[in-house]
Structure formats: C-alpha cells, structure tokens
Amino acid sequence: MKYYILIISLCVLFFGVPFFYFGVVNTGVSIRYETEDRGCISLVTGADLCRQLFLLKAAMIFCAAQLFLYLLVQHKIFPEKKEQEKTRE
C-alpha cells in the first residue's frame, strides 16, 4: 500500500512542476496586459496577480525540491534486490 501512495505522490510532484510553471507564465502575461503601470490588481478579474504569482512560484519550487530530495534518497526507499536477498538469509 505504501508503494502505491509513493508512486501517486511522485506522479503528482512530477506533473506539478510543469503545471505550476504554466501558471507562472500565464500569470506573467496577465500582469503585463491586464494591469495598469506597475499594478498588481487585474482590471479584468480584480484578482491580486502578484500574490498569485508568488504562490505559483512557491508551489513549483516546492514540487521541484521534493523531486530532487526523492532522487537523493531513492536508494534508501527502494533497496536493490541484492540487499533484499542478503537480509532474507
């Protein structure tokens, strides 16, 4: 069961990085064309685009950091078969 939860969380993290990157690009375009000079409030929706941009960047960095951390410790999470055979003996 833990294996499936780990695989699902890795998929969410893996697909989260490009998803949040797209959100950052989309929000950047909105800041450029939907706000007045150096403003952060959208004239179309009234949303605070600077806050949205900050949250999307933070989420993207979080996903990327978690994936990097997984790559560093994957040998401890998924031991090789040789090590498993040694522990069974």
N, C-alpha and C positions, 0 to 999 in steps of 0.2 A: 504494500500500500504506500509506503514511504517513497518507493521508487517512482510511482506514478505521480505523486504530488510534486516530487522534484522535477520530473520531466515537464509537467504542466507549467510550473513556475519558471523554468528555464525558457520555455516557449514564449510565455508572456513577457519576460525580460528581453528576449531576443527580438520579438516583434515590437516591443515598446520603444526601442531606440529609434527606428525609422519613423514610427507613428508620431512620437513627440517631436522629432526633427521636422517632419512635415508641418506640425502645428506651429513650431517656431517660425518657419518660413512663411506660413500663411498669416500669422500674426504680424510679422515684419512688413508684409505687403499691406495689411490693414493699417498699420501705423503710418505707413508712407502716404496712402491715398485717402484714408478716412478721418484724418485728424488735421487740425489747424497747426500752425507753426509751433513745433516742439511740444505739442499737447499729447496727452495720453488717452483722453476720453474720445471714443469713437463717435462721430457725428451721425452715423447710421444706426448703431445699436445702443449707444450710451454706455458701453462696457469700458472698464479700465484696461486698456490694452497693454500697458506697461506691467501691470500686475500679472496679467495672463501670460505675457512673455516670460517673466521671471519664473512663474510656476512651471511652465512647459520646459524651460531650460533646466530647472532643478530636477524635474521628473526624468528628463533624458539623461542627465548626468548620473542620477541615482541608478537607472537601469544599466547604463554602461559600466558603472563601478561594480554593481552586483555581478555582472557577467565576467568582468575582469577578476573579481575575487573568486568566482567559481573556477575559472581557468587555473588559478593558482593552487587551489585545494582539491581539484578533481581527483587526483590520485589517492587522496585520503577518503573521499566519498565512495569512489568505485575502485576498490583494490583489484589488482590484476589476478588472474586465475591461479598463477603460481603461488601467490601468497595465500590464497584461499585453500589450496591443496595442502600447503605446509601446516596451516592451522588445524586442518581436519585430522592430521596424523598424530 
